[in-house]
Amino acid sequence: MLKSDKISSLVIDTLRKRARGQNIAVVFLYCDYQAQKDQSAVNLIRSLVRQAASRAPSIPGEIKSAFDESKKEDGDNLQLPDMVKLFVNVFGSFEAVFLCVDAVDEVLPLHRLDFLRALQQIVQETPNVRLFLTGRPYIRAEVDKHLTKGASAIDIVADQGDISRYLSRKMDDEDADLMPEDLKNQIMKILLGKTSEM
């Protein structure tokens, strides 16, 4: 059974291998509910711009001067429109750009709207960008509202048979003699019930 972050890692690793030696950039974010306060739209796009700069053959002068200017003013004063503009300018020089965002649902709703709008602007203004997002089903409508043109969606659903086999194997591996069979069955029933609710 693959979790969302494992799928994203697999996609990112595959893209990075295929991009080696080519004028292709792969940039990514792993959103995390434990870091929500740091995951503002501007910080997320800033992270992508920094990745862009590190993947470019040389740091574009526009990025260097924008960040230098921002540091002179005691911190990162670049706003979201500035970050989006920098992103578009840097990635326009690549043949293709794969932008991957894992667990976009982990971004706080007050930041998520701005982040999705920024991604929409990036995709519209940079035709060489391909966007890969993962998230829980409840934000699907929100994502569709901002990123619908030409988008494909794949729903990943836990297979009860796979989960059952995995749990059974794990319980058999863990001191099988110490756990009575009826307790194993009860654990399986409860856990499988929980996964069907997701």
Phi, psi and omega in degrees: 000127180258133175272165182307313182293329177290321178296314179300316179300318179298314179298312182297314179300318180296315179298318181296321178297316181289336183276346183305133176077005180241167178274056182233135179249141173237116179237150187207159176224138171249103180284149187216127182298336180283347180242024186303322183295336179267354186262057173283163180301317181295322178293322179294314179292324176302317179299319179293320179297318179297320176297319180301313181299322182287339180267344179288149179306324173216152182292119181302139182304324181297320179290313181302312182291325179296315180290322177298315179298320180296320180293326178298331182268030178061054173131188180270092181268004178293132181267171184304313179300324177296315181296317180297317179299315178299316179303309182300317181295318182290313187282349175296339182276351180269150176296318178210151178227128175252115183251114185246129179232116179266136174061051179300339177292344180281349176283133180305141182308323181292336177263333185298320181300311178297321180296315179295322177295320177296317178297320178300315179297318179300313181296320180292321186269348181232089186296345180273002180271132174244129187252132176235118180239145168236151178183166178289155185302332186293344179260006182306313181298321180295316179293315180300325181298326185255338187227050187270330188296115177070014183277143173244147179232141176235122177270128178254119184241137179294132178271121183300324179295317178297316181296316180299314179296318180298310181298318180299315179297316180297317181290328177289327179289328186268091175043061185305328183287338184276342184254121178295150183300322180293328176291318176302314181297320180294317178299314180301314182299314181294312182294319178293327175296319179295319182291331179287342178279343185287000000 
